Amino acid sequence: MITIEGLSVSYGAVQALRDVTFEAPTGQITAVLGSNGAGKTTLLRTISGLKTPTAGSIKLGDCALLAQRPENIARLGVGHVPEGRGVIGEFTVEENLRLGALMAKVNLREGLDEQYERFPVLGERRRQHAAKLSGGERQMLAMARALIAKPSALLLDEPSLGLAPLVTAQLMQTIHDLCASSSLTVVLVEQNASSALRIADRAVVLHVGKVVANDAATVVADDENLRQYYLGMVE
Amino acid sequence: MDPFLTSRIVSDVLSGLTNGVIYGLVALSLVLVWRSTGILNFAQGAMPMFATYLGMGLLSYHLSYWPCVAIAIVAGFAIGGLTERVLVRGLYGKPEINPIVVMVGFLIVLEGVAAAIWSTLPRGLPSPFSSIDWQLGGKPIAMSDFTVYEIVTALIVMTAVAMLFRFTKLGLQLRASALAPEVSRLLGVRVGRMLTIGWMLSTAVGTITTILVASNFFTGLTPQVMDGIFAFGFIAAAVGGLDSPVGAIVAGVGIGIILQFVGDYLNSNAIILVALAILIVSLMVRPNGLFSKSTARRV
């Protein structure tokens, strides 16, 4: 479980997050929704240690993540798939996965086989440079690279960005299946609220850095005000 | 005996090859730092020079050649690591002129300190192999035991660096840290440590190069021993592509051979002019370097 309490983050005079508090339970998908500039990406970057907050606390289970370096947070079991996927285009598919597996306590071969089984297209393209993959394939690679390290929490930043609706639907189903079959804690940041709410267990809605809703995903999905004013889901 | 083997052309190719692998090694050491930190290290000649003095200076204490070489290489690792931690770490993300000014200043300081400690007089290093040209059918060819030692050493270093980057976990982390530092950190890679290791490797490669140069009977070790060679190594790195280890080596060897022909058939004074002309033409035709994969380059 990831527990966030009273988290505030600033970029100079601009406050990106204000007193954000919520829990992302183990084995569930917590969707973080909101419009552009709501602070979603900042939230994930702060959990990963890339951004230092001005106040608040972040815990993974009982372990405090605040003041830890990003590499140490990764080693503690937090996998982060950043916005834009972050695959290294100059590396082959397999080199990207090997990089992800550096911190894994599992056998490399077994880890690779597991990911190739989960995402068969990556197995077919293991020797291809990541720069030559399609958007959907890159997203799969980014997820596989995070998963090969066997994280206890997975942070996904806009995984559907730039993907066709059909590919987005497949990707969301993969995230759902992944969470259902393990005790993974998933924090899913999305602008595509309807796709995210379809698979999420809980939803947190951010608006200019503040939490305006924190409830079960079905409750948020049924709230007409939230849908209209904060999620841009006009019927 | 085939007269071709003792001809002027073959002689120039062999001499150029010997010089070229040295330029290639200097270029490789520049590329190692550039790839990992985006800094053009103008003290790349002086740092290994200092390490070479520290190691090879122990010859005066009756230590034999090879242990001194090993100590010099270890000193190279240490100087590279210390420089990154103490001098360079605070320069990341600063305007590009800052590291250039700092490293030029560091070059001047190192050469000044070396001159104060060891003097500017050339210090002859014992050569572990004979520098006398081989004879074929009673005629000399531009090849000796020492030049074979230079070429074989260069090949071993280049192969070791290539294998390190291609096949090891450390190499994977070094490459990832250079290409995508933030993503690497998110995957648990200690990027700061990788940058230090990059500088350590670079200075160690430079130290091996300096030992080869200074062990040459005609050169000896001086505080400025690598200044001229650094210029040709820099040109090789720019022509080959500052982010391409293969480009550094190929361009170094190519430039070495071309300049040998220029010196032999034209005039030795024309060597630096031709080298600069190669650099200018290369930057005009292919500004990223012949082997570079990047789309833009800071110069």
Interface residues (C-beta under 8 A of the other chain):
Chain A: S48 L50 R69 P70 E71 A74 R75 H80 P82 G86 I88 E90 F91 E95 R98 L99 G100 L102 M103 R145 A149
Chain B: K169 L172 Q173 R175 A176 L179 A180 E182 V183 S184 R185 L186 L187 G188 V189 R190 V191 K293
